[in-house]
Amino acid sequence: MNVLVANIGSTSLKWRLFDVSSVPERLLHKGGFERVTDYAAAIENCLAELKSAGVIRSESDLAAVGFKTVLAKDVTGCVELDERVLQAMAEYAGLAPAHNPPYITGIRLFKQRMPGIPLVGLFETAFYQFAPPAMMRYAVPAAWHDAGVRRFGFHGASHKFIAERSAELLGRNDVAERARRLYVDNGRTPVSGLPLRVISCHLGGSSSVTGILNGAAIGTSMGMSPQSGLPQNNRVGDLDAEALPYAMKALGLSLEEAQRQLRQESGLKGLSGVSNDIREVQEAASSGNRAAQMAIDVFVASARHWIGSYYFELNGADAIVFTAGIGENRPEIREAICANLDQLGIVLDPERNRSTRAAEGVVSADSSPVKVLVIPTNEELVVAREVKRFLEKNRPPARTPFPSQLSTVK
């Protein structure tokens, strides 16, 4: 069973093709185009590259195309992307302006090009559909809530990957299986051991912290839009509701300009005045730039705030996991986040932490009651796996995939 996972940006198309017919899955091909202005041509060129590489003979060798869709009104989970779902995505385009519009355009073009191939979306909000209602509710009037003002959460594919992989690494196959089947049986897979408590820190250009109990999310730092939670690379993160109207009046800004500045000129970029790239911010801070150091300090403080929140909610933690670009590759940030937490059972091993970059590893001391792990995420693989599960549950068995001589996914 071959599943093509398409990642659509405002000016880009990237893809990975997986053979998911057995475990472990195989990565058959990956590629992408930047500065895309004609998505129909980009899709055609994508298929041409797959054929040229010998991994498919035609698009009929694809069991489905999967998409890491962001959010839609009254829709979540892993679903077939019909016109009803696309309309629901369009209704929330304003909450994810960098994501929903290009995805809607791209999905419709894929549908035109391959009308017989299922198009399946795994929404970033899916991982949070089982969280306690109180963890996802804002203290707004009921009419606001009914209109859709609530926490949705994002980075769901990444945090679900961490839920599965951390359980495997911690020897909890019962929890790993529950996480795998979460969208198939709505969390009914039984757990045989003690509760497994994991705090997943997806830290990158966009960051979030999620509390995970027995393979399912109990809450997350992001709220109604990707604007919320930790400071992002150039997005503000959490902000008092009164700050926006106050700034508009004080600075003479239109709503559109204020939103643009919060989306494009804030976060690490706005704090540091240097860059939205943590590497450049760290370099400036090491040269004595106080604003850059403040950006790092605010980022670290926010991460610690959310980790502490879920540490309380989970009544402790068995593991804290760092993933994504910053989490996997910046040991200095991991060290700052975990500093002076020995009374909570969190103790890093300095050498392990310094030497672990973009690879799985335990970076906590042997004596640390709470394990601190680095796990590189694989969101595209999660999409491919969930598309397979969706097809197995909702469609007849797929055809035998075209054979290939290719690599195995971890």
Contacts in CASP RR format, 6 or more apart in sequence:
PFRMAT RR
TARGET T0000
AUTHOR 0000-0000-0000
METHOD contacts of the structure
MODEL  1
MNVLVANIGSTSLKWRLFDVSSVPERLLHKGGFERVTDYAAAIENCLAEL
KSAGVIRSESDLAAVGFKTVLAKDVTGCVELDERVLQAMAEYAGLAPAHN
PPYITGIRLFKQRMPGIPLVGLFETAFYQFAPPAMMRYAVPAAWHDAGVR
RFGFHGASHKFIAERSAELLGRNDVAERARRLYVDNGRTPVSGLPLRVIS
CHLGGSSSVTGILNGAAIGTSMGMSPQSGLPQNNRVGDLDAEALPYAMKA
LGLSLEEAQRQLRQESGLKGLSGVSNDIREVQEAASSGNRAAQMAIDVFV
ASARHWIGSYYFELNGADAIVFTAGIGENRPEIREAICANLDQLGIVLDP
ERNRSTRAAEGVVSADSSPVKVLVIPTNEELVVAREVKRFLEKNRPPART
PFPSQLSTVK
1 19 0 8 1.000
1 20 0 8 1.000
1 21 0 8 1.000
1 63 0 8 1.000
1 388 0 8 1.000
1 391 0 8 1.000
1 398 0 8 1.000
1 401 0 8 1.000
2 17 0 8 1.000
2 18 0 8 1.000
2 19 0 8 1.000
2 20 0 8 1.000
2 28 0 8 1.000
2 55 0 8 1.000
2 56 0 8 1.000
2 61 0 8 1.000
2 62 0 8 1.000
2 63 0 8 1.000
2 401 0 8 1.000
2 402 0 8 1.000
3 17 0 8 1.000
3 18 0 8 1.000
3 20 0 8 1.000
3 62 0 8 1.000
3 63 0 8 1.000
3 64 0 8 1.000
3 65 0 8 1.000
3 66 0 8 1.000
3 383 0 8 1.000
3 384 0 8 1.000
3 387 0 8 1.000
3 388 0 8 1.000
4 15 0 8 1.000
4 16 0 8 1.000
4 17 0 8 1.000
4 50 0 8 1.000
4 62 0 8 1.000
4 64 0 8 1.000
4 65 0 8 1.000
4 66 0 8 1.000
5 15 0 8 1.000
5 16 0 8 1.000
5 17 0 8 1.000
5 18 0 8 1.000
5 65 0 8 1.000
5 66 0 8 1.000
5 67 0 8 1.000
5 68 0 8 1.000
5 380 0 8 1.000
5 383 0 8 1.000
5 384 0 8 1.000
5 387 0 8 1.000
6 13 0 8 1.000
6 14 0 8 1.000
6 15 0 8 1.000
6 46 0 8 1.000
6 65 0 8 1.000
6 66 0 8 1.000
6 67 0 8 1.000
6 106 0 8 1.000
6 110 0 8 1.000
7 13 0 8 1.000
7 14 0 8 1.000
7 15 0 8 1.000
7 67 0 8 1.000
7 68 0 8 1.000
7 380 0 8 1.000
8 39 0 8 1.000
8 67 0 8 1.000
8 102 0 8 1.000
8 103 0 8 1.000
8 105 0 8 1.000
8 106 0 8 1.000
8 107 0 8 1.000
9 36 0 8 1.000
9 98 0 8 1.000
9 99 0 8 1.000
9 102 0 8 1.000
9 103 0 8 1.000
10 98 0 8 1.000
10 101 0 8 1.000
10 102 0 8 1.000
11 34 0 8 1.000
11 35 0 8 1.000
11 36 0 8 1.000
11 37 0 8 1.000
12 32 0 8 1.000
12 33 0 8 1.000
12 34 0 8 1.000
12 35 0 8 1.000
12 36 0 8 1.000
13 32 0 8 1.000
13 33 0 8 1.000
13 36 0 8 1.000
13 39 0 8 1.000
13 42 0 8 1.000
13 43 0 8 1.000
13 46 0 8 1.000
14 30 0 8 1.000
14 31 0 8 1.000
14 32 0 8 1.000
14 33 0 8 1.000
15 29 0 8 1.000
15 30 0 8 1.000
15 31 0 8 1.000
15 32 0 8 1.000
15 46 0 8 1.000
16 27 0 8 1.000
16 29 0 8 1.000
16 30 0 8 1.000
16 31 0 8 1.000
16 380 0 8 1.000
16 381 0 8 1.000
16 384 0 8 1.000
17 27 0 8 1.000
17 28 0 8 1.000
17 29 0 8 1.000
17 30 0 8 1.000
17 50 0 8 1.000
17 55 0 8 1.000
17 56 0 8 1.000
18 25 0 8 1.000
18 26 0 8 1.000
18 27 0 8 1.000
18 28 0 8 1.000
18 380 0 8 1.000
18 381 0 8 1.000
18 384 0 8 1.000
18 409 0 8 1.000
19 25 0 8 1.000
19 26 0 8 1.000
19 28 0 8 1.000
19 401 0 8 1.000
19 404 0 8 1.000
19 406 0 8 1.000
20 384 0 8 1.000
20 385 0 8 1.000
20 387 0 8 1.000
20 388 0 8 1.000
21 398 0 8 1.000
21 400 0 8 1.000
21 401 0 8 1.000
24 408 0 8 1.000
24 409 0 8 1.000
24 410 0 8 1.000
25 381 0 8 1.000
25 384 0 8 1.000
25 385 0 8 1.000
25 408 0 8 1.000
25 409 0 8 1.000
26 404 0 8 1.000
26 406 0 8 1.000
26 407 0 8 1.000
26 408 0 8 1.000
26 409 0 8 1.000
27 381 0 8 1.000
27 406 0 8 1.000
27 407 0 8 1.000
27 408 0 8 1.000
27 409 0 8 1.000
28 55 0 8 1.000
28 404 0 8 1.000
28 406 0 8 1.000
29 49 0 8 1.000
29 50 0 8 1.000
29 53 0 8 1.000
29 55 0 8 1.000
29 406 0 8 1.000
31 46 0 8 1.000
31 49 0 8 1.000
32 46 0 8 1.000
33 42 0 8 1.000
33 45 0 8 1.000
33 46 0 8 1.000
36 42 0 8 1.000
39 102 0 8 1.000
39 105 0 8 1.000
39 106 0 8 1.000
39 109 0 8 1.000
40 109 0 8 1.000
40 112 0 8 1.000
40 113 0 8 1.000
43 106 0 8 1.000
43 109 0 8 1.000
43 110 0 8 1.000
43 113 0 8 1.000
44 113 0 8 1.000
47 56 0 8 1.000
47 59 0 8 1.000
47 113 0 8 1.000
50 56 0 8 1.000
51 57 0 8 1.000
51 58 0 8 1.000
54 402 0 8 1.000
54 404 0 8 1.000
55 402 0 8 1.000
55 404 0 8 1.000
55 406 0 8 1.000
56 62 0 8 1.000
56 402 0 8 1.000
57 402 0 8 1.000
59 113 0 8 1.000
59 114 0 8 1.000
59 117 0 8 1.000
60 117 0 8 1.000
61 399 0 8 1.000
61 401 0 8 1.000
61 402 0 8 1.000
62 114 0 8 1.000
62 117 0 8 1.000
63 117 0 8 1.000
63 118 0 8 1.000
63 387 0 8 1.000
63 388 0 8 1.000
63 391 0 8 1.000
63 398 0 8 1.000
63 399 0 8 1.000
63 401 0 8 1.000
64 117 0 8 1.000
64 118 0 8 1.000
64 119 0 8 1.000
64 120 0 8 1.000
64 387 0 8 1.000
64 391 0 8 1.000
65 110 0 8 1.000
65 114 0 8 1.000
65 117 0 8 1.000
65 118 0 8 1.000
65 119 0 8 1.000
65 120 0 8 1.000
66 119 0 8 1.000
66 120 0 8 1.000
66 121 0 8 1.000
66 122 0 8 1.000
66 383 0 8 1.000
66 384 0 8 1.000
66 387 0 8 1.000
67 81 0 8 1.000
67 103 0 8 1.000
67 107 0 8 1.000
67 119 0 8 1.000
67 120 0 8 1.000
67 121 0 8 1.000
67 122 0 8 1.000
67 383 0 8 1.000
68 121 0 8 1.000
68 122 0 8 1.000
68 124 0 8 1.000
68 157 0 8 1.000
68 379 0 8 1.000
68 380 0 8 1.000
68 383 0 8 1.000
69 81 0 8 1.000
69 89 0 8 1.000
69 103 0 8 1.000
69 121 0 8 1.000
69 122 0 8 1.000
69 123 0 8 1.000
69 124 0 8 1.000
70 89 0 8 1.000
70 96 0 8 1.000
70 99 0 8 1.000
70 100 0 8 1.000
70 103 0 8 1.000
70 123 0 8 1.000
70 124 0 8 1.000
70 125 0 8 1.000
70 154 0 8 1.000
70 226 0 8 1.000
71 89 0 8 1.000
71 92 0 8 1.000
71 95 0 8 1.000
71 96 0 8 1.000
71 100 0 8 1.000
71 123 0 8 1.000
71 124 0 8 1.000
71 125 0 8 1.000
71 152 0 8 1.000
71 154 0 8 1.000
72 85 0 8 1.000
72 88 0 8 1.000
72 89 0 8 1.000
72 91 0 8 1.000
72 92 0 8 1.000
72 100 0 8 1.000
72 123 0 8 1.000
73 88 0 8 1.000
73 89 0 8 1.000
73 91 0 8 1.000
73 92 0 8 1.000
73 148 0 8 1.000
74 88 0 8 1.000
75 85 0 8 1.000
75 88 0 8 1.000
75 89 0 8 1.000
75 123 0 8 1.000
76 123 0 8 1.000
76 125 0 8 1.000
76 126 0 8 1.000
76 129 0 8 1.000
76 152 0 8 1.000
77 122 0 8 1.000
77 123 0 8 1.000
77 125 0 8 1.000
77 126 0 8 1.000
77 129 0 8 1.000
77 183 0 8 1.000
78 120 0 8 1.000
78 121 0 8 1.000
78 122 0 8 1.000
78 123 0 8 1.000
78 126 0 8 1.000
78 183 0 8 1.000
78 386 0 8 1.000
78 387 0 8 1.000
78 389 0 8 1.000
78 390 0 8 1.000
79 85 0 8 1.000
79 120 0 8 1.000
79 121 0 8 1.000
79 123 0 8 1.000
79 390 0 8 1.000
80 118 0 8 1.000
80 119 0 8 1.000
80 120 0 8 1.000
80 121 0 8 1.000
80 390 0 8 1.000
80 394 0 8 1.000
81 107 0 8 1.000
81 111 0 8 1.000
81 119 0 8 1.000
81 120 0 8 1.000
81 121 0 8 1.000
85 121 0 8 1.000
86 104 0 8 1.000
86 107 0 8 1.000
86 108 0 8 1.000
89 100 0 8 1.000
89 103 0 8 1.000
89 104 0 8 1.000
90 100 0 8 1.000
90 104 0 8 1.000
92 100 0 8 1.000
93 100 0 8 1.000
93 101 0 8 1.000
93 104 0 8 1.000
94 100 0 8 1.000
95 224 0 8 1.000
95 225 0 8 1.000
96 225 0 8 1.000
96 226 0 8 1.000
97 263 0 8 1.000
98 263 0 8 1.000
99 226 0 8 1.000
107 119 0 8 1.000
110 117 0 8 1.000
110 119 0 8 1.000
111 119 0 8 1.000
118 391 0 8 1.000
118 395 0 8 1.000
120 386 0 8 1.000
120 387 0 8 1.000
120 390 0 8 1.000
120 391 0 8 1.000
121 383 0 8 1.000
121 387 0 8 1.000
122 157 0 8 1.000
122 382 0 8 1.000
122 383 0 8 1.000
122 386 0 8 1.000
122 387 0 8 1.000
124 153 0 8 1.000
124 154 0 8 1.000
124 155 0 8 1.000
124 156 0 8 1.000
124 157 0 8 1.000
125 152 0 8 1.000
125 153 0 8 1.000
125 154 0 8 1.000
125 156 0 8 1.000
126 156 0 8 1.000
126 160 0 8 1.000
126 183 0 8 1.000
127 153 0 8 1.000
127 156 0 8 1.000
127 157 0 8 1.000
127 159 0 8 1.000
127 160 0 8 1.000
127 163 0 8 1.000
127 182 0 8 1.000
127 210 0 8 1.000
127 216 0 8 1.000
127 217 0 8 1.000
128 136 0 8 1.000
128 151 0 8 1.000
128 152 0 8 1.000
128 153 0 8 1.000
128 156 0 8 1.000
128 217 0 8 1.000
128 219 0 8 1.000
128 220 0 8 1.000
130 182 0 8 1.000
130 186 0 8 1.000
130 187 0 8 1.000
130 216 0 8 1.000
130 217 0 8 1.000
131 216 0 8 1.000
131 217 0 8 1.000
131 218 0 8 1.000
131 219 0 8 1.000
131 220 0 8 1.000
132 218 0 8 1.000
132 219 0 8 1.000
135 151 0 8 1.000
135 218 0 8 1.000
135 219 0 8 1.000
135 313 0 8 1.000
136 150 0 8 1.000
136 151 0 8 1.000
136 152 0 8 1.000
136 219 0 8 1.000
137 145 0 8 1.000
137 150 0 8 1.000
137 151 0 8 1.000
138 144 0 8 1.000
138 145 0 8 1.000
138 149 0 8 1.000
138 150 0 8 1.000
138 151 0 8 1.000
138 224 0 8 1.000
140 149 0 8 1.000
148 224 0 8 1.000
149 224 0 8 1.000
150 224 0 8 1.000
151 219 0 8 1.000
151 220 0 8 1.000
151 222 0 8 1.000
151 223 0 8 1.000
151 224 0 8 1.000
152 222 0 8 1.000
152 223 0 8 1.000
152 224 0 8 1.000
152 225 0 8 1.000
153 208 0 8 1.000
153 219 0 8 1.000
153 220 0 8 1.000
153 222 0 8 1.000
153 223 0 8 1.000
154 206 0 8 1.000
154 208 0 8 1.000
154 220 0 8 1.000
154 222 0 8 1.000
154 223 0 8 1.000
154 226 0 8 1.000
155 202 0 8 1.000
155 206 0 8 1.000
155 208 0 8 1.000
155 210 0 8 1.000
155 220 0 8 1.000
155 222 0 8 1.000
156 210 0 8 1.000
156 217 0 8 1.000
157 379 0 8 1.000
157 382 0 8 1.000
157 383 0 8 1.000
158 200 0 8 1.000
158 202 0 8 1.000
158 323 0 8 1.000
158 324 0 8 1.000
158 377 0 8 1.000
158 379 0 8 1.000
158 382 0 8 1.000
159 200 0 8 1.000
159 202 0 8 1.000
159 208 0 8 1.000
159 210 0 8 1.000
159 212 0 8 1.000
159 217 0 8 1.000
159 220 0 8 1.000
160 179 0 8 1.000
160 182 0 8 1.000
160 382 0 8 1.000
161 323 0 8 1.000
161 375 0 8 1.000
161 377 0 8 1.000
161 378 0 8 1.000
161 379 0 8 1.000
161 381 0 8 1.000
161 382 0 8 1.000
162 198 0 8 1.000
162 200 0 8 1.000
162 202 0 8 1.000
162 212 0 8 1.000
162 321 0 8 1.000
162 323 0 8 1.000
162 375 0 8 1.000
162 377 0 8 1.000
163 175 0 8 1.000
163 179 0 8 1.000
163 198 0 8 1.000
163 200 0 8 1.000
163 212 0 8 1.000
163 215 0 8 1.000
163 216 0 8 1.000
163 217 0 8 1.000
164 176 0 8 1.000
164 179 0 8 1.000
164 180 0 8 1.000
164 215 0 8 1.000
165 176 0 8 1.000
165 375 0 8 1.000
166 198 0 8 1.000
166 200 0 8 1.000
166 212 0 8 1.000
166 319 0 8 1.000
166 321 0 8 1.000
166 373 0 8 1.000
166 375 0 8 1.000
167 173 0 8 1.000
167 175 0 8 1.000
167 176 0 8 1.000
167 179 0 8 1.000
167 196 0 8 1.000
167 198 0 8 1.000
167 215 0 8 1.000
168 176 0 8 1.000
169 360 0 8 1.000
169 373 0 8 1.000
169 375 0 8 1.000
170 196 0 8 1.000
170 318 0 8 1.000
170 319 0 8 1.000
170 371 0 8 1.000
172 193 0 8 1.000
172 196 0 8 1.000
174 190 0 8 1.000
174 191 0 8 1.000
174 192 0 8 1.000
174 193 0 8 1.000
175 191 0 8 1.000
175 196 0 8 1.000
175 214 0 8 1.000
175 215 0 8 1.000
176 215 0 8 1.000
177 189 0 8 1.000
178 187 0 8 1.000
178 189 0 8 1.000
178 190 0 8 1.000
178 191 0 8 1.000
178 214 0 8 1.000
178 215 0 8 1.000
178 216 0 8 1.000
179 215 0 8 1.000
179 216 0 8 1.000
180 385 0 8 1.000
181 187 0 8 1.000
181 189 0 8 1.000
181 389 0 8 1.000
182 189 0 8 1.000
182 215 0 8 1.000
182 216 0 8 1.000
183 386 0 8 1.000
183 389 0 8 1.000
183 390 0 8 1.000
184 389 0 8 1.000
184 393 0 8 1.000
187 216 0 8 1.000
191 214 0 8 1.000
195 213 0 8 1.000
195 214 0 8 1.000
196 213 0 8 1.000
196 214 0 8 1.000
196 215 0 8 1.000
196 318 0 8 1.000
197 211 0 8 1.000
197 212 0 8 1.000
197 213 0 8 1.000
197 314 0 8 1.000
197 315 0 8 1.000
197 316 0 8 1.000
197 317 0 8 1.000
197 318 0 8 1.000
197 319 0 8 1.000
198 211 0 8 1.000
198 212 0 8 1.000
198 213 0 8 1.000
198 215 0 8 1.000
198 317 0 8 1.000
198 318 0 8 1.000
198 319 0 8 1.000
198 320 0 8 1.000
198 321 0 8 1.000
199 209 0 8 1.000
199 210 0 8 1.000
199 211 0 8 1.000
199 212 0 8 1.000
199 307 0 8 1.000
199 310 0 8 1.000
199 311 0 8 1.000
199 314 0 8 1.000
199 317 0 8 1.000
199 319 0 8 1.000
199 320 0 8 1.000
199 321 0 8 1.000
200 209 0 8 1.000
200 210 0 8 1.000
200 211 0 8 1.000
200 212 0 8 1.000
200 321 0 8 1.000
200 323 0 8 1.000
201 207 0 8 1.000
201 209 0 8 1.000
201 303 0 8 1.000
201 307 0 8 1.000
201 320 0 8 1.000
201 321 0 8 1.000
201 322 0 8 1.000
201 323 0 8 1.000
201 327 0 8 1.000
201 337 0 8 1.000
202 208 0 8 1.000
202 209 0 8 1.000
202 210 0 8 1.000
202 323 0 8 1.000
202 324 0 8 1.000
202 327 0 8 1.000
202 377 0 8 1.000
203 230 0 8 1.000
203 303 0 8 1.000
203 322 0 8 1.000
203 323 0 8 1.000
203 324 0 8 1.000
203 325 0 8 1.000
203 326 0 8 1.000
203 327 0 8 1.000
203 330 0 8 1.000
203 333 0 8 1.000
204 233 0 8 1.000
204 278 0 8 1.000
204 324 0 8 1.000
204 325 0 8 1.000
204 326 0 8 1.000
204 327 0 8 1.000
205 232 0 8 1.000
205 233 0 8 1.000
205 276 0 8 1.000
205 278 0 8 1.000
205 324 0 8 1.000
205 325 0 8 1.000
205 326 0 8 1.000
206 226 0 8 1.000
206 232 0 8 1.000
206 233 0 8 1.000
206 235 0 8 1.000
207 221 0 8 1.000
207 229 0 8 1.000
207 230 0 8 1.000
207 231 0 8 1.000
207 232 0 8 1.000
207 299 0 8 1.000
207 303 0 8 1.000
207 324 0 8 1.000
207 326 0 8 1.000
208 220 0 8 1.000
208 221 0 8 1.000
208 222 0 8 1.000
208 229 0 8 1.000
208 230 0 8 1.000
209 220 0 8 1.000
209 221 0 8 1.000
209 230 0 8 1.000
209 303 0 8 1.000
209 306 0 8 1.000
209 307 0 8 1.000
209 310 0 8 1.000
210 217 0 8 1.000
210 219 0 8 1.000
210 220 0 8 1.000
210 221 0 8 1.000
210 310 0 8 1.000
211 217 0 8 1.000
211 218 0 8 1.000
211 219 0 8 1.000
211 220 0 8 1.000
211 310 0 8 1.000
211 313 0 8 1.000
211 314 0 8 1.000
212 218 0 8 1.000
213 314 0 8 1.000
218 310 0 8 1.000
218 313 0 8 1.000
218 314 0 8 1.000
219 310 0 8 1.000
219 313 0 8 1.000
221 228 0 8 1.000
221 229 0 8 1.000
221 230 0 8 1.000
221 302 0 8 1.000
221 306 0 8 1.000
222 228 0 8 1.000
222 229 0 8 1.000
223 229 0 8 1.000
226 232 0 8 1.000
226 235 0 8 1.000
227 235 0 8 1.000
227 236 0 8 1.000
227 237 0 8 1.000
227 239 0 8 1.000
227 262 0 8 1.000
227 263 0 8 1.000
228 237 0 8 1.000
228 238 0 8 1.000
229 237 0 8 1.000
229 238 0 8 1.000
229 302 0 8 1.000
229 306 0 8 1.000
230 237 0 8 1.000
230 238 0 8 1.000
230 299 0 8 1.000
230 302 0 8 1.000
230 303 0 8 1.000
230 306 0 8 1.000
231 237 0 8 1.000
231 266 0 8 1.000
231 267 0 8 1.000
231 268 0 8 1.000
231 271 0 8 1.000
231 295 0 8 1.000
231 298 0 8 1.000
231 299 0 8 1.000
231 302 0 8 1.000
232 266 0 8 1.000
232 267 0 8 1.000
232 268 0 8 1.000
233 267 0 8 1.000
233 268 0 8 1.000
233 269 0 8 1.000
233 276 0 8 1.000
233 277 0 8 1.000
233 278 0 8 1.000
234 263 0 8 1.000
234 264 0 8 1.000
234 265 0 8 1.000
234 266 0 8 1.000
234 267 0 8 1.000
234 268 0 8 1.000
234 269 0 8 1.000
234 270 0 8 1.000
234 276 0 8 1.000
235 262 0 8 1.000
235 263 0 8 1.000
235 264 0 8 1.000
235 266 0 8 1.000
235 267 0 8 1.000
236 262 0 8 1.000
236 263 0 8 1.000
236 266 0 8 1.000
236 267 0 8 1.000
237 266 0 8 1.000
237 267 0 8 1.000
238 302 0 8 1.000
239 262 0 8 1.000
244 258 0 8 1.000
244 262 0 8 1.000
247 253 0 8 1.000
247 258 0 8 1.000
248 254 0 8 1.000
248 255 0 8 1.000
248 258 0 8 1.000
251 258 0 8 1.000
253 261 0 8 1.000
267 276 0 8 1.000
267 295 0 8 1.000
268 275 0 8 1.000
268 276 0 8 1.000
268 277 0 8 1.000
268 278 0 8 1.000
268 281 0 8 1.000
268 295 0 8 1.000
268 299 0 8 1.000
269 275 0 8 1.000
269 276 0 8 1.000
270 295 0 8 1.000
271 291 0 8 1.000
271 294 0 8 1.000
271 295 0 8 1.000
271 298 0 8 1.000
272 281 0 8 1.000
272 284 0 8 1.000
272 285 0 8 1.000
272 289 0 8 1.000
272 291 0 8 1.000
272 292 0 8 1.000
272 294 0 8 1.000
272 295 0 8 1.000
273 291 0 8 1.000
273 292 0 8 1.000
273 295 0 8 1.000
274 280 0 8 1.000
274 281 0 8 1.000
274 284 0 8 1.000
274 289 0 8 1.000
274 291 0 8 1.000
274 292 0 8 1.000
274 295 0 8 1.000
275 281 0 8 1.000
275 284 0 8 1.000
278 296 0 8 1.000
278 299 0 8 1.000
278 326 0 8 1.000
278 330 0 8 1.000
278 333 0 8 1.000
279 330 0 8 1.000
281 292 0 8 1.000
281 295 0 8 1.000
281 296 0 8 1.000
282 292 0 8 1.000
282 296 0 8 1.000
282 330 0 8 1.000
282 332 0 8 1.000
284 292 0 8 1.000
285 292 0 8 1.000
285 293 0 8 1.000
285 295 0 8 1.000
285 296 0 8 1.000
296 333 0 8 1.000
296 336 0 8 1.000
299 333 0 8 1.000
300 333 0 8 1.000
300 336 0 8 1.000
300 337 0 8 1.000
303 337 0 8 1.000
304 337 0 8 1.000
307 320 0 8 1.000
307 337 0 8 1.000
310 317 0 8 1.000
311 317 0 8 1.000
311 344 0 8 1.000
316 344 0 8 1.000
316 370 0 8 1.000
317 346 0 8 1.000
317 370 0 8 1.000
318 370 0 8 1.000
318 371 0 8 1.000
319 370 0 8 1.000
319 371 0 8 1.000
319 372 0 8 1.000
319 373 0 8 1.000
320 338 0 8 1.000
320 346 0 8 1.000
320 370 0 8 1.000
320 371 0 8 1.000
320 372 0 8 1.000
320 373 0 8 1.000
321 372 0 8 1.000
321 373 0 8 1.000
321 374 0 8 1.000
321 375 0 8 1.000
322 328 0 8 1.000
322 334 0 8 1.000
322 363 0 8 1.000
322 372 0 8 1.000
322 373 0 8 1.000
322 374 0 8 1.000
322 375 0 8 1.000
323 374 0 8 1.000
323 375 0 8 1.000
323 376 0 8 1.000
323 377 0 8 1.000
324 377 0 8 1.000
326 333 0 8 1.000
327 333 0 8 1.000
327 334 0 8 1.000
327 374 0 8 1.000
328 357 0 8 1.000
328 358 0 8 1.000
328 359 0 8 1.000
328 374 0 8 1.000
328 376 0 8 1.000
328 377 0 8 1.000
329 357 0 8 1.000
329 358 0 8 1.000
331 353 0 8 1.000
331 354 0 8 1.000
331 356 0 8 1.000
331 357 0 8 1.000
331 363 0 8 1.000
334 348 0 8 1.000
334 353 0 8 1.000
334 363 0 8 1.000
334 372 0 8 1.000
334 374 0 8 1.000
335 348 0 8 1.000
335 350 0 8 1.000
335 353 0 8 1.000
338 346 0 8 1.000
338 347 0 8 1.000
338 348 0 8 1.000
338 372 0 8 1.000
341 347 0 8 1.000
344 370 0 8 1.000
345 368 0 8 1.000
345 369 0 8 1.000
345 370 0 8 1.000
346 364 0 8 1.000
346 368 0 8 1.000
346 370 0 8 1.000
346 372 0 8 1.000
347 364 0 8 1.000
347 365 0 8 1.000
347 367 0 8 1.000
347 368 0 8 1.000
348 363 0 8 1.000
348 364 0 8 1.000
348 365 0 8 1.000
348 368 0 8 1.000
348 372 0 8 1.000
349 363 0 8 1.000
349 364 0 8 1.000
349 365 0 8 1.000
349 366 0 8 1.000
349 368 0 8 1.000
352 361 0 8 1.000
352 362 0 8 1.000
352 363 0 8 1.000
352 364 0 8 1.000
353 363 0 8 1.000
353 372 0 8 1.000
356 363 0 8 1.000
356 374 0 8 1.000
358 376 0 8 1.000
359 374 0 8 1.000
359 376 0 8 1.000
360 373 0 8 1.000
360 374 0 8 1.000
360 375 0 8 1.000
360 376 0 8 1.000
361 373 0 8 1.000
361 374 0 8 1.000
361 375 0 8 1.000
362 371 0 8 1.000
362 372 0 8 1.000
362 373 0 8 1.000
363 372 0 8 1.000
363 373 0 8 1.000
363 374 0 8 1.000
364 370 0 8 1.000
364 371 0 8 1.000
364 372 0 8 1.000
364 373 0 8 1.000
378 409 0 8 1.000
378 410 0 8 1.000
381 409 0 8 1.000
391 398 0 8 1.000
END
